[in-house]
Amino acid sequence: MKCTFVSAGSDAIGEGPEGLRPIPVTRRVLRIAPWPVTAILLGIASPANAQAIPATSDELAPPWNAQRIFEPSALPDLVDRDNREAVAPEDMPVKKRQQPGYEPVGIRQGSWMFNPSLMTGALYDSNVFASNTQKRGDVAAVIEPSLRAHTLWERHGIDIKLNSRTTAYNENSSLDQTDVSLKGAGWIDIANDMVVLGSFQIAHLNEGVGSLSSPSNAVTPTPYNLMSGDLTVRKEFNRLATSIGARVDSYDYGTARAQDGSLIDQSSRDGQIYALHGRVDYAFSPVLGWFGGVEGNQRNIRGVPGQTLDSTGYRALSGLTVGFGNLLRGEFGGGYVEQRFDNPLIGTVDGPSYRAKLTWSPTRLMDIHVKAEQLVTQTSDTSSTGVLANAVQVGVDYELRRNVILSLAGAYEIDRFFGQARKDRVTTTNASVKYLMNRFSAISAYHRYTSRDSDIPTFSYDKHQVGLNVTAQF
């Protein structure tokens, strides 16, 4: 089972080009519009955060949920496509709307479209080392240039994004880091009911100090290189949609520095993860469906002499998909997860898993997101510490004006650790406001709060982050 982490330092408006309008993909037409691909697959790289369960993410439309099989899938539109009406901007999710006059212009070159952007910002972190004894605040400058290129072909498509993010601290230069990522996605329409999906990532990233996967005494980020790729085939049979795919992730870790100045070698976490995944969706009606997904993995991790970290595992989830027009949509599922390590000292980490994710839109100006999840995972994809995590997350997006979006979110998570008498409780809040000035610029401000209360005091801390970002795009 693969766990993904979400960055606490991601800016409020820097996660991909601004103002993207996802174009709904129906069951009978698998042609993929280029705009939603970036929102789904080409966001910025996300280093680890304090949480084991990712924060509420954007909804996925078929067929891209085939590569993230445990994310909710939108129910199909069973109306004949010749009689379907275009979806108005006000009927799209609040954060995905692309209002006329605020969409990026782009630079067209033949059948390719290029969208450059530059985000600059500043943030204040009240506890940069995530410590409960030596809290130290600092300000940092952030700069994030990016370039997206995508095709305008009638069929098939390619979507690529090159992204860099540099964070430079004023007083604690040891925390400076630069993430660079090249991501791509492509699709081939074999037929109107069959598509081949491919994606890749080549990146140099950093794990932030205080994250679950960062060494507890580290005072610098942990750098690592990541290469990954996924190839998936999705096929529809009337109301039944199926997919099968394979993914590989390769990790190469560097060293972090400890408080006493010594180096912390993380090369024991180097290795590859191979995964096979599949999902089945069946629509009983336009408002109710069933899904089942399973992913198996083989992890070949270096470890240390005499203690291998190799393991095999799987995660299976099944449940119901609901969708009452633009009012309520989401999924409820339950299943099981297991990771069996070759090293008998680590043993098997397993247990039940559930997931519920709903979006309620009481008005066209507001979306309310609710997510509850339990899973058994590791503190990172390539470590051996097991965690049983339970989390509840609630978020609200409100369109104050066509070009002003307010977002509030809160989460509570309980992490129980295997192999040690430790139980953590994590509370987070996130508030942001985004103002689109025109097609070429946007401003956002945010505040984030994280509190980890652990049975082992060394791991307890709390911090505030306040930031302001300005984005220029074309």
PyMOL commands that set and color helices and strands:
alter all, ss='L'
color gray80, all
select helices_A, chain A and resi 34-41+64-66+81-83+89-91+94-96+173-175+267-269+457-459
alter helices_A, ss='H'
color red, helices_A
select strands_A, chain A and resi 107-109+112-125+138-151+157-169+177-191+194-207+222-237+240-253+255-257+263-265+271-285+288-301+311-324+328-341+348-363+366-378+386-401+404-417+423-438+441-454+461-473
alter strands_A, ss='S'
color yellow, strands_A
deselect
rebuild
show_as cartoon
